[in-house]
Amino acid sequence: MAIPSPESRRNPLQWLVVAVPYFWLFLFFAAPFFIIVKISLSDTAIAMPPYVPVFEGFSRIGEFFSQLDFDNYIFLTEDPLYIEAYLSSLRIAVISTVLLLLVGYPMALAMARAPSHIRPTLVMLVILPFWTSFLIRVYAWIGILKPEGLLTVLFQSLGLLGPDEQVNIFRTETSVFIGIVYSYLPFMVLPLYSALEKLDNTLLEAAADLGCPPWKAFWKITFPLSLPGVVAGSMICFIPITGEFVIPDLLGGAQTLMIGKTLWTEFFGNRDWPLASAVAVILLLLLVVPIAIFQNQQKKVG
């Protein structure tokens, strides 16, 4: 009598459990992405929606491919505005991620080494800003950073500024970095805290018994073991910061060029949906391809 294989004894519901997230990914990521790709290969038209062709071209494959227009992608490589916007967005995202790591790592480390009975309270304080609207929190920074705002009043009251002097960082990249670090800090702290909380403290005790100074134990033990949290927090912050629109628009000036603002202008200002879709496709590829390569290398190392 043949013995059934483990595969044949699997519950059919297991395949359903696996299929649900893939269906969700296809429905809310892959399908919209292909729609955006198709719009990016269309021509601009004075209509609603403002592009051609729509989807009737699928009935005739030859006609469909003959209507595709790659001029939008060619235009992106020729216009320095978009190249500068991409590079500026990546630069601001990299600097912001480094700042978030420098600010968030000590916070996460202090939370992980705090007494266990107060750690839930500390986690709640980290996520407390999420209870307020993101837009309201950014508008609050306008009241703080503008020349006649609370920061100027504070410095004048402390004697750091004269009565007629003001803090002039509003509508600059400095205010953009402040807004980004404040808004995305919980996304950096929580993955770091999750990794540092699992750290075996006996390793640090053993290093101290062997005469290892605390700073060296940190770089030899704590930081390497927390690298998964560092990578996770950096990815979670870097990806949305690259396409950030609200913070640069409200806190940054006209000289703060980011691809999110350019994308919004093309969609709603110029109503050039095909070009805006091409900008979005290139942005997604710039973010997804390096992440896929990194994950592939991590699997090989593992």
Steps between C-alpha positions, in 0.01 A plus 500: 500500500642835395567751775357843419762767457506801732392719207184293446409520868507881505179677579360672189438808715876548522508591131224752563699660780797538263284621211326780693810723549609441138153597378511809721845589358376456144180697558651801675855508362552312176173597330527875580866491395415355158229763458753774577746343253234500229409865568870591484513353147198704386467840337364809670151605392253775587240262636399318814712311581766720334684230304458251212468211443279366777440123532313421183833446325531162669246357256754533220851422613666649195304822527570518872878480461497745210341761728762474774714810534846488662559873457418563867793288617729657241393845619590411860857419397534823303349753742748584781212601730390140555852364530577765760174423682583129520855565622383761750233264637752219542748736668240634744375147571852371573586793729165475678542125552846553650364771730213274602746223580718734708200625696300178516772252596580656841127524572440137409804387698383691808152348465643149466717541811227663708325294772254259345198646684538845336581383146133487392461861614806604301368325190166676544679837520681425174177422313305778674546748208306259277188592697511843335454565130823504302398821325425677828840402638675643193296821526607523865862514387413800282398686816825396667750563220367811326704818568252638755420155637551327832867413436588866450304597813679229701847607389419866565376420850819303570716787377640303208348748254453874513155661503517569126661169398312196369567133428503479121481128426140485380461420129849345487631144483578523872131530583426213261749278684348600836150414380608169348697387806212589730235332282689178423679449832255234631553296183871488581476453877254208505700257276818591688331445834366164385852386406673642808243360743588146389870555569648259754649721773720216622716559192574851620568372851743243362675767294532721809641208703764452229603865527321636195415871540134596451556688173682204349232256622242719328675485162594133531177360648204738526517669161566187289213314669267795440577524127165338399321781683730761343431368150124469561469849648714654227293337224169595663613864521703538180232375260214739595737793559619478139148564374401739780280790393326660800807590707704655214193688380411650839842541664731523200547791267493524125864391490416172677455274201360152558340259259178484704434870441587461131263205473215696659560794266484279191183323615294790635671814368592410143247213475762299312406157630722299258813694598409487869446123472842461339651696791324265746617187315863613500476592869362156586774326303766710673370378836399140427799382294769580764285343772452183294876480433574551871255227604649264243848559636376447856356161401832398347687605812251316719 
